[in-house]
Amino acid sequence: MAQGSDSNDTSYKSPSPGSRPSSSDDVKKVMRREKNRIAAQKSRMRQTQKADNLHLESENLQKENAALKKEVKQLTEEAKYLSSVLSSHEPLCTGLAPQTPELLYPPPHHSSYHHQHITVPHYQH
């Protein structure tokens, strides 16, 4: 019997007593079984490799997701901080009362813009 094959293989049927197959039929049968066994083994190996690759990809995506969530949290905290700085400065800033685009976004030739006196500490990540 071929190496690695099951001794409990029930797919093989012995020839009926009245008809004796030729030895070339037996050789073909053994060759076909060996070829099928090798193909099945390769198929199982491909399935295992595919499962391993999917597992690695899943782990990488989970790590990336965690990093992105951390970044979102940091950016949200920074946005809250900057909003609080802005809201605490608005009462002090007389230039923001009439919210016209010119006052919010002055032309580049104004070198003494009223917001230059604000010092905001660098946000720590």
TIZALUM-218664 format. One line per field, with one value per residue: residue in three letters; chain; x, y, z of N, C-alpha, C in turn. Coordinates in nm, 2 decimals. Layout:
mikol	ala | ...
doro	A | ...
n.px	X | ...
n.py	Y | ...
n.pz	Z | ...
ca.px	X | ...
ca.py	Y | ...
ca.pz	Z | ...
c.px	X | ...
c.py	Y | ...
c.pz	Z | ...
***
This chain:
mikol	met | ala | gln | gly | ser | asp | ser | asn | asp | thr | ser | tyr | lys | ser | pro | ser | pro | gly | ser | arg | pro | ser | ser | ser | asp | asp | val | lys | lys | val | met | arg | arg | glu | lys | asn | arg | ile | ala | ala | gln | lys | ser | arg | met | arg | gln | thr | gln | lys | ala | asp | asn | leu | his | leu | glu | ser | glu | asn | leu | gln | lys | glu | asn | ala | ala | leu | lys | lys | glu | val | lys | gln | leu | thr | glu | glu | ala | lys | tyr | leu | ser | ser | val | leu | ser | ser | his | glu | pro | leu | cys | thr | gly | leu | ala | pro | gln | thr | pro | glu | leu | leu | tyr | pro | pro | pro | his | his | ser | ser | tyr | his | his | gln | his | ile | thr | val | pro | his | tyr | gln | his
doro	A | A | A | A | A | A | A | A | A | A | A | A | A | A | A | A | A | A | A | A | A | A | A | A | A | A | A | A | A | A | A | A | A | A | A | A | A | A | A | A | A | A | A | A | A | A | A | A | A | A | A | A | A | A | A | A | A | A | A | A | A | A | A | A | A | A | A | A | A | A | A | A | A | A | A | A | A | A | A | A | A | A | A | A | A | A | A | A | A | A | A | A | A | A | A | A | A | A | A | A | A | A | A | A | A | A | A | A | A | A | A | A | A | A | A | A | A | A | A | A | A | A | A | A | A
n.px	0.08 | 0.04 | 0.26 | 0.17 | -0.10 | -0.43 | -0.50 | -0.75 | -0.89 | -1.18 | -1.25 | -1.14 | -1.21 | -1.21 | -1.14 | -1.40 | -1.45 | -1.48 | -1.37 | -1.06 | -0.85 | -0.61 | -0.25 | -0.17 | -0.39 | -0.40 | -0.17 | -0.22 | -0.43 | -0.31 | -0.12 | -0.30 | -0.42 | -0.21 | -0.14 | -0.37 | -0.36 | -0.13 | -0.22 | -0.44 | -0.30 | -0.14 | -0.35 | -0.45 | -0.23 | -0.23 | -0.47 | -0.41 | -0.20 | -0.34 | -0.52 | -0.34 | -0.22 | -0.45 | -0.49 | -0.26 | -0.30 | -0.53 | -0.44 | -0.26 | -0.43 | -0.59 | -0.40 | -0.34 | -0.59 | -0.61 | -0.41 | -0.50 | -0.73 | -0.62 | -0.49 | -0.71 | -0.83 | -0.63 | -0.63 | -0.89 | -0.88 | -0.70 | -0.84 | -1.05 | -0.90 | -0.80 | -1.04 | -1.13 | -0.92 | -0.97 | -1.24 | -1.19 | -1.04 | -1.19 | -1.37 | -1.18 | -1.08 | -1.13 | -1.15 | -1.30 | -1.57 | -1.76 | -1.82 | -1.68 | -1.55 | -1.31 | -1.20 | -1.16 | -1.00 | -0.76 | -0.62 | -0.30 | -0.12 | -0.15 | 0.05 | 0.04 | -0.14 | -0.42 | -0.41 | -0.16 | -0.06 | -0.14 | -0.04 | 0.00 | 0.05 | 0.24 | 0.07 | 0.09 | 0.13
n.py	-0.12 | 0.24 | 0.48 | 0.65 | 0.62 | 0.54 | 0.25 | 0.18 | 0.23 | 0.24 | 0.28 | 0.12 | -0.15 | -0.49 | -0.70 | -0.88 | -1.24 | -1.37 | -1.21 | -1.12 | -0.85 | -0.71 | -0.67 | -0.42 | -0.26 | -0.26 | -0.13 | 0.12 | 0.19 | 0.21 | 0.42 | 0.63 | 0.66 | 0.73 | 0.97 | 1.12 | 1.12 | 1.28 | 1.52 | 1.58 | 1.62 | 1.85 | 2.03 | 2.04 | 2.16 | 2.41 | 2.52 | 2.54 | 2.72 | 2.94 | 2.99 | 3.06 | 3.29 | 3.46 | 3.48 | 3.62 | 3.86 | 3.95 | 3.99 | 4.20 | 4.40 | 4.44 | 4.55 | 4.79 | 4.91 | 4.96 | 5.14 | 5.35 | 5.42 | 5.51 | 5.74 | 5.89 | 5.94 | 6.10 | 6.32 | 6.41 | 6.49 | 6.70 | 6.87 | 6.94 | 7.07 | 7.29 | 7.41 | 7.50 | 7.68 | 7.87 | 7.95 | 8.06 | 8.27 | 8.43 | 8.62 | 8.81 | 8.91 | 9.17 | 9.19 | 8.99 | 9.03 | 9.14 | 8.90 | 8.89 | 8.77 | 8.91 | 8.99 | 8.75 | 8.61 | 8.78 | 8.99 | 8.92 | 9.13 | 9.27 | 9.31 | 9.34 | 9.18 | 9.12 | 8.88 | 8.80 | 8.82 | 8.60 | 8.32 | 7.99 | 7.69 | 7.42 | 7.13 | 6.83 | 6.50
n.pz	0.00 | -0.05 | 0.08 | 0.38 | 0.35 | 0.45 | 0.64 | 0.68 | 0.46 | 0.28 | 0.03 | -0.16 | -0.36 | -0.37 | -0.64 | -0.81 | -0.77 | -1.01 | -1.22 | -1.30 | -1.27 | -1.49 | -1.44 | -1.52 | -1.48 | -1.21 | -1.15 | -1.26 | -1.10 | -0.85 | -0.90 | -0.96 | -0.71 | -0.55 | -0.68 | -0.62 | -0.34 | -0.30 | -0.41 | -0.24 | -0.01 | -0.07 | -0.11 | 0.15 | 0.27 | 0.14 | 0.23 | 0.51 | 0.50 | 0.40 | 0.60 | 0.81 | 0.70 | 0.69 | 0.96 | 1.05 | 0.91 | 1.03 | 1.29 | 1.24 | 1.14 | 1.36 | 1.54 | 1.39 | 1.40 | 1.67 | 1.71 | 1.55 | 1.69 | 1.92 | 1.82 | 1.73 | 1.98 | 2.10 | 1.92 | 1.96 | 2.22 | 2.19 | 2.02 | 2.20 | 2.40 | 2.24 | 2.17 | 2.42 | 2.48 | 2.28 | 2.34 | 2.59 | 2.52 | 2.35 | 2.48 | 2.55 | 2.31 | 2.10 | 1.83 | 1.73 | 1.75 | 1.54 | 1.33 | 1.06 | 0.74 | 0.68 | 0.92 | 1.05 | 0.87 | 0.78 | 0.52 | 0.37 | 0.40 | 0.64 | 0.90 | 1.18 | 1.33 | 1.55 | 1.69 | 1.75 | 2.01 | 2.15 | 2.33 | 2.30 | 2.46 | 2.35 | 2.25 | 2.42 | 2.30
ca.px	0.00 | 0.12 | 0.31 | 0.09 | -0.24 | -0.50 | -0.52 | -0.90 | -0.95 | -1.29 | -1.29 | -1.08 | -1.30 | -1.14 | -1.20 | -1.49 | -1.37 | -1.49 | -1.30 | -0.93 | -0.80 | -0.47 | -0.16 | -0.16 | -0.50 | -0.36 | -0.06 | -0.29 | -0.51 | -0.21 | -0.07 | -0.41 | -0.44 | -0.09 | -0.15 | -0.48 | -0.31 | -0.04 | -0.31 | -0.51 | -0.20 | -0.11 | -0.47 | -0.46 | -0.12 | -0.27 | -0.57 | -0.35 | -0.13 | -0.43 | -0.57 | -0.23 | -0.21 | -0.56 | -0.47 | -0.16 | -0.36 | -0.63 | -0.36 | -0.21 | -0.54 | -0.63 | -0.30 | -0.36 | -0.71 | -0.58 | -0.32 | -0.59 | -0.82 | -0.54 | -0.47 | -0.84 | -0.85 | -0.54 | -0.68 | -1.01 | -0.84 | -0.64 | -0.95 | -1.12 | -0.81 | -0.79 | -1.17 | -1.13 | -0.84 | -1.04 | -1.35 | -1.15 | -0.98 | -1.29 | -1.41 | -1.07 | -1.05 | -1.23 | -1.16 | -1.39 | -1.71 | -1.83 | -1.74 | -1.67 | -1.43 | -1.19 | -1.14 | -1.12 | -0.89 | -0.71 | -0.53 | -0.16 | -0.04 | -0.16 | 0.15 | 0.02 | -0.28 | -0.44 | -0.40 | -0.02 | -0.03 | -0.18 | 0.06 | -0.07 | 0.15 | 0.24 | -0.01 | 0.16 | 0.06
ca.py	0.00 | 0.36 | 0.54 | 0.76 | 0.60 | 0.48 | 0.11 | 0.16 | 0.29 | 0.16 | 0.31 | 0.02 | -0.27 | -0.61 | -0.75 | -1.00 | -1.36 | -1.42 | -1.13 | -1.09 | -0.74 | -0.72 | -0.60 | -0.28 | -0.20 | -0.25 | -0.03 | 0.25 | 0.22 | 0.26 | 0.55 | 0.72 | 0.68 | 0.81 | 1.11 | 1.18 | 1.14 | 1.40 | 1.64 | 1.61 | 1.67 | 1.98 | 2.11 | 2.07 | 2.25 | 2.54 | 2.56 | 2.57 | 2.84 | 3.05 | 3.02 | 3.13 | 3.43 | 3.53 | 3.51 | 3.72 | 3.98 | 3.99 | 4.05 | 4.33 | 4.49 | 4.48 | 4.65 | 4.91 | 4.97 | 5.01 | 5.26 | 5.46 | 5.46 | 5.59 | 5.87 | 5.96 | 5.99 | 6.21 | 6.43 | 6.46 | 6.57 | 6.82 | 6.96 | 6.99 | 7.17 | 7.41 | 7.48 | 7.57 | 7.80 | 7.96 | 8.00 | 8.15 | 8.39 | 8.51 | 8.74 | 8.91 | 8.95 | 9.26 | 9.18 | 8.88 | 9.06 | 9.12 | 8.79 | 8.90 | 8.70 | 8.99 | 8.99 | 8.61 | 8.58 | 8.91 | 8.98 | 8.89 | 9.25 | 9.31 | 9.25 | 9.35 | 9.12 | 9.13 | 8.75 | 8.77 | 8.82 | 8.47 | 8.21 | 7.86 | 7.59 | 7.30 | 7.02 | 6.70 | 6.37
ca.pz	0.00 | -0.06 | 0.21 | 0.44 | 0.32 | 0.56 | 0.63 | 0.69 | 0.33 | 0.24 | -0.11 | -0.25 | -0.37 | -0.43 | -0.77 | -0.79 | -0.79 | -1.15 | -1.31 | -1.25 | -1.35 | -1.53 | -1.35 | -1.56 | -1.42 | -1.07 | -1.14 | -1.29 | -0.98 | -0.74 | -0.94 | -0.94 | -0.57 | -0.51 | -0.73 | -0.55 | -0.21 | -0.30 | -0.44 | -0.12 | 0.09 | -0.12 | -0.08 | 0.29 | 0.30 | 0.10 | 0.33 | 0.63 | 0.48 | 0.38 | 0.74 | 0.88 | 0.64 | 0.74 | 1.11 | 1.06 | 0.86 | 1.13 | 1.40 | 1.19 | 1.13 | 1.50 | 1.59 | 1.32 | 1.45 | 1.81 | 1.69 | 1.50 | 1.80 | 2.01 | 1.75 | 1.74 | 2.12 | 2.12 | 1.84 | 2.02 | 2.34 | 2.14 | 1.98 | 2.32 | 2.46 | 2.16 | 2.18 | 2.55 | 2.47 | 2.20 | 2.42 | 2.70 | 2.46 | 2.28 | 2.55 | 2.55 | 2.17 | 2.05 | 1.69 | 1.68 | 1.77 | 1.42 | 1.26 | 0.91 | 0.69 | 0.68 | 1.05 | 1.08 | 0.78 | 0.73 | 0.40 | 0.42 | 0.42 | 0.78 | 0.98 | 1.32 | 1.35 | 1.70 | 1.76 | 1.78 | 2.15 | 2.21 | 2.33 | 2.33 | 2.48 | 2.25 | 2.31 | 2.43 | 2.26
c.px	0.09 | 0.15 | 0.21 | -0.06 | -0.30 | -0.52 | -0.67 | -0.96 | -1.06 | -1.33 | -1.24 | -1.18 | -1.21 | -1.21 | -1.29 | -1.41 | -1.37 | -1.40 | -1.17 | -0.87 | -0.65 | -0.38 | -0.15 | -0.27 | -0.47 | -0.26 | -0.13 | -0.37 | -0.42 | -0.16 | -0.18 | -0.43 | -0.33 | -0.10 | -0.26 | -0.44 | -0.22 | -0.12 | -0.38 | -0.42 | -0.16 | -0.23 | -0.48 | -0.35 | -0.16 | -0.37 | -0.51 | -0.27 | -0.22 | -0.49 | -0.46 | -0.22 | -0.33 | -0.55 | -0.37 | -0.22 | -0.46 | -0.55 | -0.31 | -0.32 | -0.59 | -0.53 | -0.31 | -0.48 | -0.69 | -0.50 | -0.41 | -0.68 | -0.75 | -0.52 | -0.60 | -0.86 | -0.76 | -0.59 | -0.81 | -0.98 | -0.77 | -0.74 | -1.03 | -1.03 | -0.81 | -0.93 | -1.18 | -1.04 | -0.91 | -1.16 | -1.31 | -1.08 | -1.08 | -1.34 | -1.30 | -1.04 | -1.16 | -1.25 | -1.26 | -1.54 | -1.79 | -1.76 | -1.75 | -1.55 | -1.30 | -1.12 | -1.09 | -1.00 | -0.84 | -0.62 | -0.38 | -0.08 | -0.05 | -0.06 | 0.13 | -0.12 | -0.30 | -0.42 | -0.25 | 0.02 | -0.07 | -0.06 | -0.01 | 0.04 | 0.13 | 0.17 | 0.08 | 0.08 | 0.09
c.py	0.12 | 0.42 | 0.65 | 0.73 | 0.53 | 0.33 | 0.08 | 0.22 | 0.20 | 0.18 | 0.20 | -0.10 | -0.38 | -0.66 | -0.87 | -1.12 | -1.40 | -1.34 | -1.08 | -0.98 | -0.76 | -0.64 | -0.46 | -0.20 | -0.17 | -0.13 | 0.11 | 0.29 | 0.28 | 0.39 | 0.66 | 0.76 | 0.76 | 0.95 | 1.18 | 1.21 | 1.27 | 1.52 | 1.68 | 1.67 | 1.82 | 2.08 | 2.14 | 2.17 | 2.40 | 2.60 | 2.61 | 2.70 | 2.96 | 3.09 | 3.10 | 3.27 | 3.51 | 3.57 | 3.62 | 3.86 | 4.03 | 4.05 | 4.19 | 4.44 | 4.54 | 4.57 | 4.79 | 4.99 | 5.03 | 5.14 | 5.38 | 5.51 | 5.55 | 5.73 | 5.95 | 6.02 | 6.11 | 6.34 | 6.49 | 6.54 | 6.70 | 6.92 | 7.02 | 7.10 | 7.30 | 7.48 | 7.55 | 7.69 | 7.90 | 8.03 | 8.09 | 8.28 | 8.48 | 8.63 | 8.85 | 8.97 | 9.04 | 9.25 | 9.08 | 8.91 | 9.06 | 9.02 | 8.80 | 8.82 | 8.78 | 8.99 | 8.85 | 8.57 | 8.70 | 8.89 | 8.97 | 9.02 | 9.31 | 9.24 | 9.25 | 9.30 | 9.10 | 8.99 | 8.72 | 8.76 | 8.69 | 8.38 | 8.09 | 7.76 | 7.47 | 7.19 | 6.90 | 6.58 | 6.27
c.pz	0.00 | 0.08 | 0.26 | 0.41 | 0.44 | 0.54 | 0.63 | 0.56 | 0.28 | 0.09 | -0.20 | -0.24 | -0.43 | -0.55 | -0.74 | -0.83 | -0.94 | -1.25 | -1.25 | -1.33 | -1.38 | -1.44 | -1.39 | -1.50 | -1.27 | -1.05 | -1.17 | -1.16 | -0.86 | -0.77 | -0.92 | -0.80 | -0.51 | -0.55 | -0.65 | -0.40 | -0.20 | -0.33 | -0.32 | -0.01 | 0.06 | -0.09 | 0.06 | 0.33 | 0.26 | 0.19 | 0.46 | 0.62 | 0.46 | 0.52 | 0.82 | 0.83 | 0.69 | 0.89 | 1.13 | 1.01 | 0.96 | 1.25 | 1.36 | 1.19 | 1.27 | 1.56 | 1.52 | 1.37 | 1.59 | 1.80 | 1.64 | 1.60 | 1.89 | 1.95 | 1.76 | 1.88 | 2.14 | 2.04 | 1.90 | 2.14 | 2.30 | 2.09 | 2.09 | 2.38 | 2.38 | 2.16 | 2.31 | 2.55 | 2.39 | 2.28 | 2.53 | 2.65 | 2.39 | 2.35 | 2.56 | 2.41 | 2.12 | 1.90 | 1.64 | 1.70 | 1.65 | 1.33 | 1.11 | 0.86 | 0.69 | 0.81 | 1.09 | 1.00 | 0.71 | 0.60 | 0.45 | 0.45 | 0.56 | 0.87 | 1.13 | 1.35 | 1.50 | 1.77 | 1.79 | 1.92 | 2.22 | 2.21 | 2.38 | 2.35 | 2.39 | 2.32 | 2.31 | 2.39 | 2.36
***
